């Protein structure tokens, strides 16, 4: 029978092993491969920018770059939370409609109930956290596969957003005319607040993932959940906390997109989950879990935003835009599969 000291030592060993495998501290070749993956992602971003700049003079303009950054804000914030979930080996399909629900709840608090904006913002974020809590409980205690649990939540959140809003947008222009400044206001000249929020969110996500116990358990659960559980870690509790933490980013994204549109649109979130997941995978996070980075996710989000914006600037029909984005997602998953084969 193991003593508490032995269990504690075992736990530390497993967690440190998971972190070392992700950062490749013990494997110079692995470290170089990880850096190469991020460099390729960054190189892809540069190639896309150059290509669209040549294809259309309207692409590389200040106003359009601002538009790209604003669209990256929403996708990027969603992708930051999704990074934690995917590193655990899970998936979250509810972030798109969940974002819409968080926006609608913020509108209800601020416009319908007349509460202060800061209360509405907190309420919107807590809505996302509550969704994460439900997802986490369904996955850990009901033993539902993450795909099924979050697919159900996606449908529930989408339905709730429509029911609560009466299938109508909730506008902030009358009740809170300054609400849009959350996303479109400017603290630093030339940089919309939404971009600053995304940058701060990315820094917080990086600190949590790399410097805290939550981040270490995220990698440990994704690397080997069973071994982590047997070492004495309450993996159920930590998985729930991870989904709740990711849900907070969904709430923030809902507030940002509501402020950008100056309204809570109940149907706005459809398809955002796929773009966010694609951004995470393009950034090098493995669908099998145990590996990922915040920097890679940010680069992946920029790639998705530049791609979609560039296709629109070139007047590519929306149907073809969906086809191109779908092909990019397919390639990203295929490359992830190749990386996992090489790893094993």
C-alpha positions as CSV (number, residue, x, y, z in Angstrom):
1,X,0.0,0.0,0.0
2,X,1.5,3.3,-1.1
3,X,2.0,6.1,1.5
4,X,0.8,9.7,1.0
5,X,4.4,10.7,0.3
6,X,4.7,8.1,-2.5
7,X,1.4,9.1,-4.0
8,X,2.5,12.7,-4.0
9,X,5.8,11.8,-5.6
10,X,4.0,9.7,-8.3
11,X,1.6,12.6,-9.0
12,X,4.4,15.0,-9.4
13,X,6.3,12.6,-11.7
14,X,3.3,12.1,-14.0
15,X,2.5,15.7,-14.2
16,X,6.1,16.8,-14.9
17,X,6.4,14.0,-17.5
18,X,3.3,15.4,-19.3
19,X,4.6,18.9,-19.2
20,X,8.1,17.8,-20.3
21,X,6.6,15.9,-23.3
22,X,4.7,19.0,-24.3
23,X,7.7,21.4,-24.0
24,X,10.1,18.7,-25.2
25,X,12.6,19.6,-22.5
26,X,14.1,16.1,-22.6
27,X,14.1,15.7,-26.4
28,X,16.0,18.3,-28.5
29,X,14.6,16.7,-31.7
30,X,11.0,17.0,-30.4
31,X,11.6,20.6,-29.3
32,X,12.9,21.5,-32.8
33,X,9.9,19.8,-34.4
34,X,7.5,21.9,-32.2
35,X,9.3,25.1,-33.1
36,X,9.2,24.1,-36.8
37,X,5.5,23.5,-36.6
38,X,4.9,27.0,-35.2
39,X,7.3,28.4,-37.8
40,X,5.4,26.7,-40.6
41,X,2.1,28.1,-39.2
42,X,3.6,31.6,-39.0
43,X,5.1,31.2,-42.5
44,X,1.7,30.2,-43.8
45,X,0.2,33.3,-42.3
46,X,2.8,35.5,-44.1
47,X,2.2,33.7,-47.4
48,X,-1.5,34.3,-47.1
49,X,-1.0,38.0,-46.3
50,X,1.3,38.4,-49.3
51,X,-1.0,36.5,-51.6
52,X,-4.1,38.4,-50.8
53,X,-2.2,41.7,-50.9
54,X,-1.1,41.0,-54.4
55,X,-4.5,39.7,-55.4
56,X,-6.4,42.7,-54.1
57,X,-5.1,46.2,-53.3
58,X,-8.0,46.6,-50.9
59,X,-6.6,43.8,-48.6
60,X,-3.5,45.4,-47.1
61,X,-5.1,48.7,-46.0
62,X,-5.4,50.0,-42.5
63,X,-9.2,49.7,-42.4
64,X,-9.2,46.1,-43.6
65,X,-6.3,45.1,-41.3
66,X,-8.4,46.5,-38.5
67,X,-11.4,44.4,-39.7
68,X,-9.2,41.3,-39.8
69,X,-8.0,41.9,-36.2
70,X,-11.6,42.5,-35.0
71,X,-12.7,39.2,-36.6
72,X,-9.7,37.5,-35.1
73,X,-10.7,38.8,-31.7
74,X,-13.9,36.6,-31.6
75,X,-12.4,33.5,-33.2
76,X,-9.2,34.0,-31.1
77,X,-10.9,34.2,-27.8
78,X,-13.0,31.2,-28.5
79,X,-9.9,29.3,-29.7
80,X,-8.0,30.2,-26.5
81,X,-10.5,28.4,-24.3
82,X,-10.9,25.5,-26.8
83,X,-7.1,25.0,-26.6
84,X,-7.4,23.8,-23.0
85,X,-10.3,21.4,-23.8
86,X,-8.5,19.9,-26.8
87,X,-5.3,19.4,-24.9
88,X,-7.2,17.3,-22.4
89,X,-8.2,15.1,-25.4
90,X,-11.8,16.5,-25.4
91,X,-13.7,18.7,-27.8
92,X,-16.3,21.5,-27.4
93,X,-18.8,22.0,-30.1
94,X,-21.0,24.3,-28.0
95,X,-18.8,27.4,-28.1
96,X,-20.5,28.9,-31.2
97,X,-24.1,28.8,-30.0
98,X,-22.8,29.2,-26.5
99,X,-21.3,32.5,-27.5
100,X,-24.7,33.6,-28.9
101,X,-26.4,32.6,-25.6
102,X,-23.9,34.6,-23.6
103,X,-24.4,37.6,-25.8
104,X,-28.2,37.3,-25.4
105,X,-28.0,36.9,-21.6
106,X,-25.8,40.1,-21.5
107,X,-28.5,41.9,-23.5
108,X,-31.2,40.6,-21.2
109,X,-29.3,41.8,-18.1
110,X,-28.4,45.2,-19.6
111,X,-31.4,46.1,-21.8
112,X,-34.4,44.1,-20.5
113,X,-33.6,44.2,-16.8
114,X,-31.8,47.6,-16.9
115,X,-28.8,46.5,-14.9
116,X,-25.4,48.3,-15.1
117,X,-23.2,47.2,-18.0
118,X,-20.6,45.7,-15.7
119,X,-23.2,43.5,-14.1
120,X,-24.3,42.4,-17.6
121,X,-20.8,41.6,-18.6
122,X,-20.2,39.5,-15.5
123,X,-23.5,37.8,-16.1
124,X,-22.5,37.0,-19.7
125,X,-19.2,35.5,-18.6
126,X,-20.9,33.5,-15.8
127,X,-23.3,32.1,-18.4
128,X,-20.3,30.7,-20.3
129,X,-18.9,29.3,-17.1
130,X,-22.2,27.6,-16.3
131,X,-22.2,26.0,-19.7
132,X,-18.7,24.7,-19.1
133,X,-19.8,23.3,-15.7
134,X,-22.7,21.4,-17.3
135,X,-20.4,20.1,-20.1
136,X,-17.9,19.0,-17.5
137,X,-20.4,17.2,-15.4
138,X,-21.9,15.4,-18.4
139,X,-18.5,14.2,-19.5
140,X,-17.1,13.2,-16.1
141,X,-20.1,11.9,-14.1
142,X,-22.5,10.8,-16.9
143,X,-19.5,9.4,-18.8
144,X,-20.8,11.0,-22.1
145,X,-18.2,11.4,-24.9
146,X,-17.2,15.0,-25.1
147,X,-18.4,15.1,-28.7
148,X,-22.0,14.0,-27.7
149,X,-22.1,16.1,-24.5
150,X,-21.1,19.3,-26.2
151,X,-23.2,18.6,-29.3
152,X,-26.2,18.4,-27.0
153,X,-25.1,21.6,-25.3
154,X,-24.7,23.3,-28.7
155,X,-28.3,22.5,-29.6
156,X,-29.6,23.5,-26.1
157,X,-27.7,26.8,-26.1
158,X,-28.8,27.7,-29.6
159,X,-32.4,27.0,-28.7
160,X,-32.2,29.0,-25.4
161,X,-30.7,31.9,-27.3
162,X,-33.7,32.0,-29.6
163,X,-36.3,31.4,-26.9
164,X,-34.9,34.0,-24.5
165,X,-34.5,36.7,-27.2
166,X,-37.9,35.8,-28.8
167,X,-35.9,35.2,-32.0
168,X,-35.1,38.9,-32.2
169,X,-31.9,40.9,-31.7
170,X,-31.5,42.7,-28.4
171,X,-30.1,46.2,-29.1
172,X,-27.9,48.2,-26.7
173,X,-28.1,51.6,-28.5
174,X,-30.9,52.9,-26.2
175,X,-30.2,51.2,-22.9
176,X,-26.4,51.3,-23.0
177,X,-25.1,53.6,-25.9
178,X,-21.5,53.1,-24.7
179,X,-21.7,49.3,-24.7
180,X,-20.1,49.1,-28.2
181,X,-17.0,50.8,-26.9
182,X,-16.1,47.5,-25.2
183,X,-15.1,46.3,-28.7
184,X,-14.9,49.3,-30.9
185,X,-13.6,51.9,-28.5
186,X,-10.0,52.9,-28.5
187,X,-7.6,53.1,-25.5
188,X,-4.4,52.9,-27.5
189,X,-4.7,54.9,-30.7
190,X,-5.3,52.8,-33.7
191,X,-6.0,49.6,-31.8
192,X,-9.6,48.6,-31.1
193,X,-10.4,47.5,-27.6
194,X,-11.5,44.1,-28.8
195,X,-7.9,43.5,-30.0
196,X,-6.6,44.5,-26.6
197,X,-9.0,42.2,-24.9
198,X,-7.8,39.3,-27.1
199,X,-4.2,40.1,-26.2
200,X,-4.9,40.2,-22.5
201,X,-6.9,37.0,-22.8
202,X,-4.0,35.3,-24.6
203,X,-1.5,36.4,-22.0
204,X,-3.8,35.1,-19.2
205,X,-4.3,31.8,-21.1
206,X,-0.6,31.4,-21.6
207,X,0.1,32.0,-17.9
208,X,-2.5,29.6,-16.8
209,X,-1.4,26.9,-19.2
210,X,2.3,27.2,-18.5
211,X,2.6,28.4,-14.9
212,X,-0.3,27.0,-12.9
213,X,-1.6,23.7,-11.6
214,X,-4.6,23.9,-13.8
215,X,-2.3,24.0,-16.9
216,X,-0.2,21.2,-15.6
217,X,-3.2,19.0,-15.0
218,X,-4.5,19.9,-18.4
219,X,-1.5,18.4,-20.0
220,X,-1.5,15.4,-17.6
221,X,-5.1,14.5,-18.3
222,X,-4.5,14.8,-22.0
223,X,-1.3,12.7,-21.9
224,X,-2.7,9.9,-19.8
225,X,-5.9,10.5,-17.8
226,X,-6.0,7.0,-16.3
227,X,-2.4,7.2,-14.9
228,X,-3.1,10.7,-13.6
229,X,-6.2,9.4,-11.8
230,X,-4.4,6.4,-10.4
231,X,-1.7,8.7,-9.0
232,X,-4.3,10.4,-6.7
233,X,-5.4,13.3,-8.8
234,X,-9.2,14.0,-8.9
235,X,-9.4,14.1,-12.7
236,X,-13.2,14.6,-12.6
237,X,-12.9,17.8,-10.6
238,X,-10.0,19.1,-12.7
239,X,-11.8,18.3,-16.0
240,X,-14.9,20.2,-14.9
241,X,-12.7,23.2,-13.9
242,X,-11.0,23.1,-17.3
243,X,-14.3,23.2,-19.1
244,X,-15.5,26.0,-16.8
245,X,-12.4,27.9,-17.5
246,X,-12.9,27.4,-21.3
247,X,-16.5,28.5,-20.8
248,X,-15.4,31.8,-19.4
249,X,-13.7,32.5,-22.8
250,X,-16.9,31.7,-24.5
251,X,-18.6,34.3,-22.4
252,X,-16.0,36.9,-23.2
253,X,-16.3,36.2,-26.9
254,X,-20.1,36.7,-26.6
255,X,-19.6,40.1,-25.0
256,X,-17.1,41.2,-27.6
257,X,-19.2,40.2,-30.6
258,X,-22.3,41.8,-29.0
259,X,-20.3,45.0,-28.4
260,X,-19.0,44.9,-32.0
261,X,-22.5,44.5,-33.4
262,X,-24.0,46.8,-30.7
263,X,-26.6,44.1,-30.4
264,X,-27.1,40.5,-29.2
265,X,-27.9,38.4,-32.2
266,X,-29.3,35.0,-31.2
267,X,-28.2,33.3,-34.4
268,X,-24.8,34.8,-34.7
269,X,-22.7,31.9,-33.4
270,X,-23.4,29.2,-36.0
271,X,-20.1,28.0,-37.5
272,X,-17.8,29.8,-35.1
273,X,-17.0,26.6,-33.3
274,X,-15.5,25.0,-36.4
275,X,-13.3,28.0,-37.1
276,X,-12.1,28.1,-33.5
277,X,-11.3,24.4,-33.5
278,X,-9.6,24.7,-36.8
279,X,-7.5,27.6,-35.5
280,X,-6.4,25.4,-32.5
281,X,-5.4,22.5,-34.7
282,X,-3.6,24.7,-37.3
283,X,-1.7,26.1,-34.3
284,X,-0.3,22.7,-33.5
285,X,-2.5,21.4,-30.7
286,X,-3.1,17.7,-31.1
287,X,-6.7,16.3,-31.3
288,X,-5.4,13.3,-29.3
289,X,-4.5,15.6,-26.4
290,X,-1.4,16.2,-24.4
291,X,0.2,18.8,-26.6
292,X,-0.6,22.4,-27.5
293,X,0.4,26.0,-27.1
294,X,-1.3,29.4,-26.8
295,X,1.1,31.0,-29.3
296,X,0.2,28.4,-31.9
297,X,-3.5,29.0,-31.3
298,X,-3.1,32.8,-31.8
299,X,-1.3,32.2,-35.1
300,X,-4.0,29.7,-36.2
301,X,-6.7,32.2,-35.4
302,X,-5.0,34.8,-37.5
303,X,-4.7,32.4,-40.4
304,X,-8.4,31.6,-40.3
305,X,-9.3,35.3,-40.1
306,X,-7.0,36.3,-42.9
307,X,-8.2,33.4,-45.1
308,X,-11.9,34.3,-44.7
309,X,-11.3,38.0,-45.1
310,X,-9.1,37.6,-48.1
311,X,-11.7,35.4,-49.9
312,X,-14.4,38.0,-49.2
313,X,-12.1,40.8,-50.5
314,X,-11.6,38.8,-53.7
315,X,-15.4,38.5,-54.0
316,X,-15.4,34.8,-53.7
317,X,-18.9,33.5,-53.2
318,X,-19.8,32.3,-49.7
319,X,-20.3,28.7,-50.9
320,X,-16.7,28.6,-52.2
321,X,-15.5,30.2,-49.0
322,X,-17.0,27.4,-47.0
323,X,-15.4,24.8,-49.3
324,X,-12.0,26.4,-48.9
325,X,-12.3,26.7,-45.1
326,X,-13.4,23.0,-45.1
327,X,-10.4,22.0,-47.1
328,X,-8.1,23.9,-44.7
329,X,-9.7,22.1,-41.7
330,X,-9.3,18.8,-43.4
331,X,-5.6,19.5,-44.1
332,X,-5.0,20.6,-40.5
333,X,-6.5,17.4,-39.1
334,X,-4.5,15.3,-41.6
335,X,-1.3,17.0,-40.6
336,X,-2.1,16.5,-37.0
337,X,-2.6,12.8,-37.8
338,X,0.8,12.7,-39.4
339,X,2.4,14.3,-36.4
340,X,0.8,11.8,-34.1
341,X,2.0,8.9,-36.3
342,X,5.6,10.2,-36.2
343,X,5.3,10.7,-32.5
344,X,4.3,7.0,-31.9
